[in-house]
Amino acid sequence: MNKVFYFEDKNTSIIQCNVKREIQITVNMKLRIIGTPTEFGETAELEDFKFQNGKGFPESYKRFVLQYGYGLALGEFHIYLPMGEYGDSLSVRAERIKRTYIEDVNNDDFWFDLEPDGSPALLKVLFPFASSDNGLYLFWNYESESAHEFDIYLTDFRGIGFRKVGNSLDETIEKLTGEQYKEFLPFSIQPLPRTFKCLNKIEI
C-alpha cells in the first residue's frame, strides 16, 4: 500500500532522500503526497544552472523539487527535474516541447492563439518546464523583473490561448487548485486536486 502523508504550509519539515541523507527545507506548498519521494534528480543543478541572462532557477521551483521530487502533480502535471539525459529530464523535455512551435514563432507563423497574455516577443523567451497528461503546458518567463521568481504562463496550444497564471510555482498551484481555476482552466468542471503522486525513474 502506498504511504500518504502531508507537509504543512510554512513549517519546517524533513524529508529522507534516496542518497541516505536528510535535507531540511521550508515548505510553502501543501500537497497530499501519494507514495514516498525517492527521486530528486541532479540536485546540484538546482544551484548551478543558469539561463541565457545569467539567472538561476526560481526559488519556488527549487523548493518544489527538494520537497516532492519526481512524480505527478495536481493529478496531471509533470514538473520536470534536472535528470541528465533521462527522457523526463527538464532539459530533454523542454527541448522537445520547444521544437513543436519555436520555428513557427521565429517566422511569425502563429497557428495558436496568443490572447490574452501572450505576444510574439514573449514566446521567444518562454521556457517550458511542465506539461500535463491533458495537453497543458507551463512556461517560465526568465526575463521577469523579479530576481528570484519567474512569471508562469499556461497554454494548451488550442483553445485557451496563453494565460499568465502566477508569479511563482506556489501561486500557480494555488490558482489551479483553488476557486480561481476557471479563469485558467475554462473547460474544467472542478479545480485540480492538491496531490502529488511519487514516480520511480525507469532504468532501461
C-alpha positions in Angstrom: 0.0 0.0 0.0 1.2 3.5 -0.9 2.1 5.7 2.0 0.1 9.0 2.2 1.4 11.9 4.3 1.3 15.7 4.4 3.6 18.7 4.6 2.2 21.7 6.4 2.4 25.2 5.0 5.2 27.5 6.1 6.5 25.0 8.6 9.8 23.2 8.5 9.8 19.6 7.5 12.5 16.9 6.9 12.4 14.5 4.0 14.6 11.4 3.5 16.4 11.4 0.2 17.5 8.3 -1.7 21.1 9.2 -1.1 20.7 8.4 2.6 20.9 12.0 3.8 18.3 14.4 5.1 17.5 17.8 3.6 15.8 20.4 5.8 13.6 22.7 3.8 11.0 25.4 4.4 7.7 24.3 3.0 5.5 26.9 1.2 3.2 24.4 -0.6 0.9 21.8 0.7 0.1 18.8 -1.4 -1.1 15.4 -0.3 1.8 13.0 -1.2 0.9 9.6 -2.5 3.8 7.2 -2.1 7.3 8.1 -0.8 9.6 10.6 -2.6 12.8 8.8 -3.7 14.0 10.6 -6.9 15.1 14.2 -6.7 17.2 14.3 -9.9 20.5 16.1 -10.1 20.0 18.5 -7.1 23.4 20.2 -7.7 21.9 21.6 -10.9 19.3 23.5 -8.9 22.0 25.9 -7.9 24.5 25.6 -10.8 22.1 26.0 -13.8 21.9 29.4 -15.5 19.6 30.8 -18.2 21.0 32.9 -21.0 20.6 36.1 -18.9 22.5 34.6 -16.0 19.5 33.9 -13.8 19.1 30.6 -12.0 16.1 28.5 -11.3 13.2 30.2 -9.4 13.2 29.7 -5.7 9.7 28.1 -5.6 10.8 25.6 -8.2 13.9 24.6 -6.2 11.8 24.1 -3.1 9.3 22.0 -5.0 12.0 19.7 -6.4 13.6 19.2 -3.0 10.2 18.7 -1.3 8.4 16.5 -3.8 10.9 15.2 -6.3 9.8 13.2 -9.4 6.2 12.5 -9.9 2.7 13.7 -11.0 1.5 17.0 -9.5 -2.2 18.1 -9.3 -3.4 14.8 -10.8 -1.9 15.5 -14.3 1.2 17.8 -14.3 4.8 16.5 -14.9 7.0 19.3 -13.4 10.4 18.3 -14.9 13.5 17.9 -12.8 17.2 18.2 -13.9 17.8 14.5 -14.6 20.6 14.4 -17.2 19.7 12.6 -20.4 16.7 10.8 -18.9 13.6 11.1 -21.0 11.7 13.1 -18.4 14.6 15.4 -17.6 13.9 19.1 -17.7 16.5 19.7 -20.5 15.2 16.9 -22.7 11.5 17.7 -22.3 12.0 21.4 -22.7 13.9 21.0 -26.0 11.2 18.6 -27.3 8.4 20.9 -26.4 10.1 24.0 -28.0 10.7 22.1 -31.2 6.9 21.9 -31.7 6.5 25.7 -32.0 9.7 27.8 -31.9 10.5 27.7 -35.6 7.0 28.9 -36.5 7.2 31.6 -33.8 10.6 32.8 -35.2 8.8 33.0 -38.6 5.8 34.8 -37.2 3.6 31.9 -38.2 1.2 31.5 -35.3 -1.2 28.6 -35.6 -2.4 29.1 -32.0 -4.0 31.9 -30.0 -1.7 34.3 -28.1 -4.5 36.0 -26.2 -5.0 37.2 -23.5 -1.4 37.5 -22.2 1.0 36.2 -24.9 2.9 38.1 -27.6 5.4 37.1 -30.3 8.3 38.6 -28.3 7.2 36.9 -25.1 7.0 33.4 -26.8 10.6 33.7 -27.9 11.9 33.8 -24.3 9.4 31.4 -22.7 11.0 28.2 -21.3 8.7 25.1 -21.0 9.2 23.3 -17.6 6.0 21.3 -17.2 3.3 19.6 -19.2 0.1 17.7 -18.3 -1.5 14.5 -19.4 -4.4 16.6 -20.8 -2.3 18.7 -23.1 -1.5 21.7 -21.0 1.9 23.3 -20.7 3.6 25.6 -18.2 6.3 28.1 -19.2 8.7 30.4 -17.3 9.4 33.9 -18.5 13.0 34.0 -17.3 13.1 37.7 -18.3 10.7 38.5 -15.5 11.6 41.5 -13.3 11.9 39.5 -10.1 15.4 38.3 -9.2 14.2 35.1 -7.5 10.9 34.1 -9.3 9.6 33.9 -12.9 6.2 34.7 -14.2 4.4 31.5 -15.3 2.2 31.1 -18.4 -0.2 28.3 -19.2 -1.4 27.2 -22.7 -2.8 24.1 -24.5 -1.9 25.5 -27.9 -5.6 25.1 -28.8 -8.5 26.9 -27.1 -7.3 28.7 -24.0 -4.6 30.9 -25.5 -1.6 32.0 -23.4 -2.5 33.0 -19.9 -0.3 34.3 -17.1 -1.2 32.0 -14.2 1.2 33.2 -11.5 4.3 34.9 -10.4 5.7 31.7 -8.9 5.1 28.0 -8.8 3.5 28.4 -5.4 1.0 30.9 -6.8 0.4 28.8 -9.9 -0.5 25.7 -7.8 -2.8 27.8 -5.6 -4.7 29.2 -8.6 -5.1 25.9 -10.4 -6.3 24.1 -7.3 -8.4 26.9 -5.8 -11.5 29.0 -6.6 -9.9 30.8 -9.5 -9.3 27.7 -11.5 -12.0 28.5 -14.1 -10.0 31.6 -15.2 -7.2 29.4 -16.4 -8.9 26.0 -17.0 -12.2 27.1 -18.6 -13.1 23.6 -19.8 -12.6 22.0 -16.4 -15.6 21.4 -14.1 -13.6 21.4 -10.8 -10.2 22.6 -9.5 -7.2 20.3 -9.9 -6.5 18.1 -6.9 -3.9 19.1 -4.3 -1.9 15.9 -4.7 1.5 14.7 -5.7 1.9 11.1 -6.8 5.5 9.9 -6.5 7.0 8.1 -9.5 10.1 6.0 -9.8 12.7 6.6 -12.5 12.7 3.7 -15.0 16.1 2.4 -15.9 16.5 0.9 -19.4 
